[in-house]
């Protein structure tokens, strides 16, 4: 029940569930990509296919994050501008 929020070089720890944090964040700017990750869609550089139907999301700073199959459709809709 803890969430670590990364803001550039800083990180902050909140006593919060991922579900509650997801509800609190702006759905137009943030997308859940995995059961343990929510990203700012403005920071996405590209998506690449991965094994088993997953995808790899590359953030502008070069960070690589796995997009799970369960969230792939949600991510596609968010990136297409649909919420």
C-alpha positions in Angstrom: 0.0 0.0 0.0 2.8 2.4 -0.8 3.4 4.3 -4.0 6.7 5.9 -5.0 6.3 8.9 -7.2 9.3 9.8 -9.4 9.6 13.5 -10.4 12.8 13.9 -12.3 15.7 13.3 -9.9 13.4 13.3 -6.9 11.1 10.6 -5.6 8.4 10.7 -2.9 6.8 7.9 -1.0 3.1 7.9 -0.4 1.0 5.6 1.7 -1.5 5.0 -1.0 -2.7 2.1 -3.2 -2.1 2.2 -6.9 -5.8 2.1 -7.6 -6.4 5.2 -5.4 -3.4 7.0 -6.9 -4.7 6.2 -10.4 -8.1 7.8 -9.6 -6.4 10.9 -8.2 -4.3 11.6 -11.2 -5.5 13.4 -14.4 -6.7 10.6 -16.8 -5.7 12.8 -19.8 -2.1 13.0 -18.7 -1.5 9.7 -16.9 -2.0 6.1 -18.0 -1.6 2.9 -16.0 0.7 0.6 -18.0 1.2 -2.2 -15.5 -0.2 -3.3 -12.2 2.7 -1.5 -10.5 3.3 1.5 -12.9 1.5 4.7 -14.0 3.2 7.0 -16.4 2.8 10.6 -17.6 1.9 10.2 -21.2 3.7 13.4 -22.2 7.0 11.7 -21.3 6.5 8.7 -23.7 9.0 8.5 -26.5 8.0 5.3 -28.1 6.4 1.8 -27.8 8.1 -1.4 -29.0 6.6 -4.9 -29.3 7.8 -7.4 -26.7 7.3 -11.1 -26.0 4.0 -12.6 -25.2 1.9 -9.6 -26.3 3.6 -7.2 -24.0 5.2 -4.0 -25.1 8.2 -1.9 -23.9 7.6 1.8 -23.4 10.6 4.0 -23.7 10.4 7.2 -21.7 12.2 10.4 -23.0 15.0 9.9 -20.5 15.7 6.4 -21.9 14.0 4.4 -19.1 12.4 1.2 -20.5 9.1 0.1 -18.8 7.1 -3.0 -19.6 3.5 -2.4 -20.7 1.5 -5.5 -19.7 -1.1 -7.2 -21.9 -3.8 -6.2 -19.5 -3.1 -2.5 -20.0 -2.1 -2.5 -23.7 -5.6 -1.5 -25.0 -5.9 1.3 -22.3 -2.5 2.6 -23.3 -3.4 2.6 -27.0 -6.6 4.5 -26.3 -4.8 7.1 -24.1 -2.1 7.7 -26.7 -4.8 8.0 -29.4 -6.4 10.8 -27.4 -9.4 8.8 -26.2 -10.0 8.6 -22.4 
